[in-house]
Amino acid sequence: MIPFNKPPVVGTEIEYLQQAIASGRLSGDGRFTRLCEQWLEQRFQAERVLLTPSCTDALELSALLLNIQPDDEVIMPSYTFVSTANAFALRGAKIVFVDIRPDTMNIDESKIEQAITAKTKAIIVVHYAGVACEMQRIMSIAEKHQLWVVEDAAQGVMASYQNKPLGTIGHIGCYSFHETKNYTAGGEGGAIVINDAKLVERAEIIREKGTNRKQFFQKQVDKYTWRELGSSFLMSELQAAYLYAQLLSADQINQRRLALWQRYYTALTPLAEQGLVKLPHIPTACQPNGHLFYLKLADKQQRSALIEHLNKKGILAVFHYVPLHSSPAGQQWGTFVGEDCYTTQESEKLLRLPLFFNLTDNEITQVIDAVLDFFMNPNE
Ligand SMILES: *Cc1c(COP(=O)(O)O)cnc(C)c1O
């Protein structure tokens, strides 16, 4: 059986876990948390990175940090994970969904401006598959209308746009270290990237349950108090130790994923040339990270047939998001502005193939052969 995903393992995780256990301190903001944060800050030239228990938490912290209030509006694609919307709906905001581009499955930057009203506070972009949104255009729209930009870069760690790391382009970036992502903090994990220096101090208060506990420990104040709405957004040291091992192998993981992605792309290009499938498009401004490989079939029925075909051969392939505006909570908390030209149509054709760090050459060959076989022997 070839699974759709296996959590990445580089082999050195156990050493760091043992060090964390031996240190006698496992709660947040310890040595491994700082090592991971510094690694990310230096590698991505980020103002400040704070580890969080998940990307969901990083998004929720963002909504608190940006003071999102009931009746504010936030713009985002409907083709995304629920956490992108939940984080802002939890603050009472109205979610405004905008259509995506069919070539990258990212928010269509040309349709953002028509969705902006006097209540709009932020644009939340999602870099699907680690391929960047058209950030130059989006940042200039945001500047013109004085809006915040949050990058949901859950899938974008180690990918760039015009050579700038994803997560460092908007005011805030959010990373995921869930086991389905390129790097994991032992199953669950995330980080918030704060690119606006003015937001750093409040972010540190919000993640410490809304207290100035950090300043107290640094002896900047003589007692700590409840300052504002906050929550518990610290990652455990055990998770940070696991993550640190993976970050030290980040280039190795990135190169392997890109090589696997390229193998799929090259092997399936003949199918695309015959018009049988569509393959992902990488705009020239984007330096991707091989987060996921998808192909697009003619329709939903053909996609189900291919899923079944692969299943019979012991291969797990899966589709992805059901557009949020078509879900019950999406209808309650959001509205789709403009026409849904591509969101529903393109999401129904998309199929993801197994792609993970520890996928072997032999396994990817089996997947490719099985996909080719589906098209070459349709009546089998
Ligand atoms: C995975 C993912 C998330 C959630 O990440 P968690 O770390 O599991 O909370 C949010 N947004 C997108 C686009 C994702 O792919």
The ligand as a Gaussian input file, in Angstrom:
#p B3LYP/6-31G(d) Opt

LIG

0 1
 C       -2.875000      22.753000       6.867000
 C       -3.475000      24.070000       6.641000
 C       -3.949000      24.862000       7.692000
 C       -4.033000      24.370000       9.123000
 O       -2.819000      23.985000       9.650000
 P       -2.776000      23.321000      11.101000
 O       -1.312000      23.429000      11.462000
 O       -3.212000      21.895000      10.922000
 O       -3.646000      24.069000      11.999000
 C       -4.444000      26.114000       7.417000
 N       -4.472000      26.584000       6.159000
 C       -4.037000      25.860000       5.115000
 C       -4.083000      26.449000       3.746000
 C       -3.534000      24.573000       5.314000
 O       -3.114000      23.856000       4.271000

